[in-house]
């Protein structure tokens, strides 16, 4: 009986815009994330239509009187989103894989039996069926260029003006990087800071309410971006025009998107609309840009050379340039803006 429930749940989870393709590894994951009755409840919840407890009880009358407690448990586990707006009832909806039940157990930065058990499974699943889900239709994330890396006179595209977008956010939160924790728990990992994943708006409020993240203000958000730049981390955000719900600061050694792209040859993220350009007269061939490039786009002989087809336009190569301004970002000849919400949804819908 339980196996039937988990198979049904796995099929349901794959119906989200960011789904979860069926595999034996996924079955192991859902059995950890949705224990007991929570699996049955998840099968009845929508990813899009948030409902109050009373409405949920109409769908699951056999759980009346107990459902509120089950939903709250799922919300704290990171499988169900909940919010209560002023003057309204608290509502619940099912979370997708990203942003959702992949990240949530790790955001607080606390190692638990569940996070330890899930870590090798997530690492394996990303390199199996889930890697294709990341790239299906349209990439989920896009690279944001470091604004200080732009060459003098280069246009800052509206969808890349991150500082201005952050200034307009009503709620900001920061949590711990799930990817770096997963790789650390599986015997790899790196020395980069963990508290680097920022979430905004309703998702940020949810993560803070559930104790998974902490609220921050604009000055700290900008400081996180600045320090992440110093570390050589790549800024990425949602690949949707006008919408920023999350900013991650990624290292190519741990990030699931980078690992899947490198290991599976898939387009799991969209590059920025900029490319690094080297001034051969100013370059001193120090090699720092080559060392910092997260995708191996830079090679150094007499001078640094950038492969524009590989460069993702992150700007990580520029802050430590030994000649200061010998490498800068310039606008690509062909600008590809992120899709609007409707185009994103259409591209991600299951056929």
N, C-alpha and C positions, 0 to 999 in steps of 0.2 A: 504493500500500500504506500509506504513512504517513498519507495523508488518511483512510483507513478507520479506522486506529487512533485518530486524534484525534476522529473523529465518534463512535466507540464510547466513548471516554473522556468526551467531553462529555455523552453520555447517562447515563453512569455517575455523573458528578459531580452531575447533577441529581437523583439518587436519595437524596442526603443530606437530613437534616432541614432544613438550610439549603442548598438546592440551587443550581443555576446553569442557568437556562433557556437553551436553545439560541439562538444568534444568531451572525452573522458576527464580531461583536466578541469573543464568547467563544472562538471558534475561534482567533483571533489570540492571545488570552491563554493558552490551554492549550498552544499550540505553544512559547511562551516558558517557561512554568512546568514543562513535562514534556518535556525534550529527549530524543531518541533512545529508548533502551530504557526509560527511565523512564515513558513513556506506556504501553507495553505492561504494565509491572509494575503501574502504577496501576489498569489495567482489571481486574486480578485481586484487588485488595485490598479489604477490607471497611472501612466507616466505623465499625463497631461492635465487631467481633470481632478483637482484637489477636492476632497470631500470631508465634511465634518463627521464626527464619530457616529451620530445618529444616521446619517446617510450610509455610512459603511455598514452599520448594523442591519439596515434594510437588505443589503446584499448578502450579509452573513448572519442571519438571525440566530443561528445556533451558538454564536459567540457573543450574543447580547449580554451586557454587564461585565464582560471580560475584555472586550475589544479595545477599549481605551488604553488599558494597561499594556496590551500586546503592541499596539501602535506606538506607544511611547517607548517601549523597549526597542522596537525596530528603529525609531528615530535616533535613539542614543547609540545604536549599533552602526548607523550610517547607511541603512538600506531604504529608509523612508524619510522624505522631506516633510517638515511641518512648519507652519507659521500661524501666528494669530495677529491679524491686523486690528487696529483700534476699532472698537464697536462691532467686531465680527467674531464668529466662532473660530476656534482652532481647526485647521484643515490639514489633511494628509494626502500625499501622493507618493507613488513609487519612484525611487531614484534610478536613473540609468547607470551604466558602468562609469562613464566620464561625463561631467564631473559628478561623482556619486560614490557608489559602493567600492570602487577601486581605491580612492584616496581616503575616504572618511576614517577607516580604522587606524590610519597612520598619522593623521594630521596633528593629533595631540602630542606625538613624539614619545608615546609610552609603549614599551614593548610588552606584549601580552601573549598568552598561549595561542590565541587566534592569529595575531599578526605574525608570529613565528611560523605557524602552520601554513598560513596563506602565502608567505613570501616566496618559497620555491615554486609554488603553483602559479602565482602571477608571472614570475620570471619565465616559466616554461610556456604559459599560455600566450604571452606576448609574441613569442617566437613561433607559435603555431597559428591557430585560426584567428586569434585576436589581432595579430599584426595586419591582416587583410582588412579587418573591420576599421582600423584606424585610418586606412587609406581609401576606403570605399566611398565612391561618389565625389566627395570633396574632402581634403584634409581637415582635421578638426582644429588644428592650431596653425598659427603663422608666426614667423620671426619678426620681432620688433627691432629696428636699428637703434643703436646707442646714438642719441641725438648729438652728443658732443663729438661723435666720430665723423659727422658730415663735413665734406669739404666746404670751404667758404663759398657762399652763394648758392649752395645746393638747396633746393626746395624741400621743406618738410611737408610731406603729404598729410592731409587732414587725418587719415586713419592711423598715422604714425606719430601724431602729436600726443604722446602718452602723458606728459606732465599736465597738459591742459585737460585731458580726459580725467585724470586722477583728481584734479582740483574740483571737478563737478560731481564727484561721487558722494552719495549721502551716507554710505557706510563702508568701511574698509576693515578687513581682518587679515591676519597672517597665521599660517600653520606650518607644520613641518613637512618637508619634502617626502612623499611616499616612495618615490623611486630610489632615493639614496638610502632610505631605511631598508627597502627590500633587498638591494644589492649587498648592504652591510650584513643583513641577517642571513644571507646565503654565501658568506665568506669572501665577498669582494668589497666593493665600495671605495670611497675616496674621502679626502679630508675636507671637502667643502661644507660650509655651514648648512644646517638642516632647516632652520626657520626661514624659509625663502618663498613659500607659496602664498600668494595673496588672492583673496576672494572678496567680491564686492556685492553690494545690494542684498537681495533676499538670501542668496546662498551664504554670503558672509555672516549675516545675522543668524542663520540656522546653525552654522558651524560654531559660532560663539555661544549660542544658547545651549548647544549640546556639549559644551566644554572641549570641543576639538580644536578651536583656534582662539585667538585673543584679538580684541578690537584695537585698531591703530588709527592714528590721525595722519593727515597729509604729510607732515614733516617726516614722520617715521617711514611712511611708504616710499618717499623719495630717497631717504637714507638707505633703505633696503635695496633699491635699484642701484644706487651709487656703489654700495659695498659689493653687490653682486657683480657689477662691472669690474671692479678691482680684482675680484676672484677669477674673472674670466668666464663667468656664466652667461648663457644666452637668454635674453628676454623673449618669452613667447606669450601669446594671448589667444583668445578665441578667434577663429577665422571667419568672423561675421562683421560686416560693415556696421559701424555705429554701436557695436555691442562689445563691452569688455566685462565679463563676469569673473575672469580669472587672469592673473599674470603669474606665470611660473618662471623661475630663474634656473635654467637647466644646464647640466653638465652632460657631455656626450657619452661619458663612461657609464652613467647610471640611468639617464632618462629613457623610458620605455619607447618613446617616439623615435629618438635617435638610434637606439639599439635595433629596433625593428627596421628602420630605414637602411641602416648599415648592413644588417645581417640578412634581410630578406629582399633588399633592392626595391623597396616600395616607397612611394611618395606619401609619407605619413605626416608631413608638415609642409606648409608653403613658405618659401624663402621670402625675404623682404624685397622691396623694389629697388634696392641699392646693391652696389657691388664695390668691393675694395679695389682701389687703384693705387699703384705705387709710383712715386716720383723717382725715376732711376737716378736722377742727378742728386737727390737728397738722401737716398738710401745708403746706409753704411753696412748693410749685410750683417746686422747683429744677430738675426735669427729669432728674435723674440716673437715676431708675428707668426712665424712658422710654428713655434712651440705652443702658442695660445690658440691657434685656429682649431675649432672643434670638429671640422670636417676634412682636414687635410688639404685645403685648397691652396696653401702657400708653400712654395719651395724656394730655397735660397742657394744661390751660387755666388756670382759676383754681386748680384742684387736680388731682392725678393721679387718673385713672380707669382701672380695670382691667376688661378684658373677660373675664369668667370662662370664657366658651366658648373663648377663645384661650389663656388662661393655662395653662401646663404645670406650675405648682407647683414650680418649681425653686428659687425663693428668691434668684436672682441679683440681683433688684432691691433687696433689703433692706440689704446691708452698707454701702452708701455713701449711704443716705438722709440728706439734708441736715438733716432734723428728727429723726434717729436712729431713732425707733420709729414713724414715721407710716405705714409700710407693713410688714406682717408676714404670715406664712402662717397660715391657719386651715384646719381640716379641712373638706373638702367634705361636703355633706349625704349624698351617696351614696358610700360607700367601695367601691372595686373592688380586692380583693387580687389579687396576681399568681397565675397558674395554678400548680397543683402539677405535678410532673414528668410524670405520666401525662396530664394534660389538655394540657400543652404539646406532648408528643409526638403525641398523637392529633390535635391541631389542625394540626400541621406535616406529618403524613404525606401523601404524595402520594395523591390519589384514583385 
